[in-house]
Amino acid sequence: MDADLDLLLIAVFCTADDLLPKRAKNARRMVTDAEVITLAVAQQLLGINSDERFCAGAARGLSDLLCVVRGDRSARGGREGHP
């Protein structure tokens, strides 16, 4: 993935995570709202209209940025778990 796109997506994630309300303690989500927003922005910037094509490409190109793409639940958390 392009370094500029990586930096932009990190900024999108951090901004969304800071601005969105804190999730409820009893919420059992697999994906945070900030991750959904970041993936939607990435999909639009890459110009990929098909969700299936985007998910396949995200697994290769964005897995170093988002644990939801990797399927790594141990790195979950947004505000609660990320440093």
N, C-alpha and C positions, 0 to 999 in steps of 0.2 A: 504494500500500500504506500502511496505517496506520503512523504513526511508532512507536507502541508495539510493534507486531508486528515492525517492522524491528529495533528495539533488542533485543527478546527473541531473535530469530533470530541476531543478531550474537553475543549472549552464549552461545547454544547452540553456535554454530559454534566460537567461541574456547575454550569449556570442553571440547568434544569433541576439538578439535585438541590441546589441552594434555594431556588425560587418556589419549587413545589412544596405543598404542605407535607409535614412529616407523616409517614404512614402509621397506621394504627398498630399497636403492639400485637393484636390478634390476627393481623393480616398474614395470610400464608400465600404469598405471591412467589411465582417462579421468576418473574421479571419485574424490575422496578419501573416506575413511570419514567424516570430519567433515561433508562436504557431504551424504552420504547420510543421516546422522542429522538434519541440519538440515532437509533436504527432507521427511523423514518427520514431524518435529515440526510443520513448517508445514502439511503436508497434514492432520494430525489437528486442529490448532488451527482451520483453516479449515473443517473438517467436510466435506471433499470425499472421498467414498469411491472414486470412479473415478480410476484412475491417468491415464487419457487426459484427463479434464477437468482434473485437477490440473496436468498438464504444460502444457496449453494456457494455463491461468491463470497458471502460474508464469512462463511466457515473457513475459507482460505485466507481472505485478506484482512478481516477485522478481528480475528480470534485473539490477537495479542492485546486488543483494546477492551473488549467486553467479555466478561465471564459468561454472559448468557449465550454467546455464540459458541464458547468452548464447552458449555454445559457444566462448568465448575461451580458447584453450589457452595463450596467452602470459602470462596472469595466474595460471596454475597454481602449485601448490606447497605450500600450507599452510605448515608451518614453513620449508620450504626456499626458497619464493619470495615469500611475503607479508611485508611489513614488520612 
